[in-house]
Structure formats: C-alpha cells, structure tokens
Amino acid sequence: MQPESTAPADVPALRAELNLVDAEIRALVERRRELSREIQSIRQASGGPRTDLTREMRVISPYTEAYGRQGTAIAMALLEICRGAGASAQ
C-alpha cells in the first residue's frame, strides 16, 4: 500500500507551518546572537579575545555530523552572524 499523497490543497497549510518554523528559527538565532555578544563583551572586558576558535569548532562539529557539508555551512553562517558585523577571529 502506497502512502497517501498530499493533496494540493494541503500545500498552503504546510507552507504556513514552514513559515512558523522559519520564524522560530530566526527568533532562536537572534537569542543566540544576544548571548554571543554578551559572552564576547565579558571576554574582552577581561582582556581576552573576542572569539574562541576552539569553542567555534565544538559548535561546528554537531552540525557537520547531522547534515554533512551543508551543516558545516549552516554553522559557519550562524557563527558569522553571531560574531557581529566586521568581526574577525582573534
């Protein structure tokens, strides 16, 4: 027995759900960016570097394991967003 196919009428409802998921992802990215900026400020105030490359590698690894090369790209983009404009690894 083949699974039921999704009727074209279901597509708008499914897209609406995707839109909600995308909004949740953006909210989580913004929360991550806020936390990252707070950590960067604390680290810099104590004389440390703005970024921690060892930590960044630990962030990238699970994305790579879950999604392969595309996961690495997702993690790298996320880290770049959270570093702030014009930030470079120190």
N, C-alpha and C positions, 0 to 999 in steps of 0.2 A: 504494500500500500504506500503510495506516494504522499508526502506531507501536503497539506492544503497550501495552495498558492495564495499569496497576499493579493487581495482584490485591489484594483487601482484606487478605490475609494478609501482604502486604509493608508495610502501613502501620505496624504496631508496630516493625518493623525500621528503617524510615525515621525514625520518631519517636525511636527510640533514638539514631540518628545525629544528629538535630537536638539532642537533649539534650546530646550530647558537644560539638557545635559551640557551644551556648549556654554550657557550662562553660568552654570555651576562651576565648570572648569575655569572660566575667566575669573570668577569670584575667588576660587582657590589659588589661582596664580597671583592675584592681587594680594591675598593674605600672605602667600609665600614671599612676595616681594617686600611687604612691610616687615616681616620677620627678618629677612635677609638684611635689609637696610639697618635694622636695629642691631643686629649682630656685627655688621661692618662698622657701625659707629662705635660700639663698645670696644671692638678690637683695635680700631685706630686710636681711640682715646687712651688706650693703654700702651700705645707705641708699636702695636703690631701691624701686620699688613692688612690691607682691605679684604683680600681674598685668601682662601686656604685651598691650594691646589689638591692637597691630599683629600680634603673633605669633598671637593668637587668630583674627584674620581670615584669616591664612595657613592655620590649621588648618581653619577652616570651609569655605573655598573648594573643596578637593578633594571633600569630602562633598557639597556642593551640586552640583558638576559631575557626580558619579557618580549621585546619587539625587534631584536636584531639591530641592523644598521639604522633603521628608521627610529628605533628607540634612542640610539645614541644622538641622533639629530634632534629629537624632542628634548632630551636632557640638556644638550648644549644650548638650544634656544632658550629653554627655561632658565638656565644659569645666566645667560647673557641678559635676559630681561631683568632678572633679579639683582644683577650687579649694578644696574643703573646706567644711564647714558654716558658713553665715553669712558667707562671704567675699563681699566686693564688689570690683568693679574699682576700682583706684586709679590 
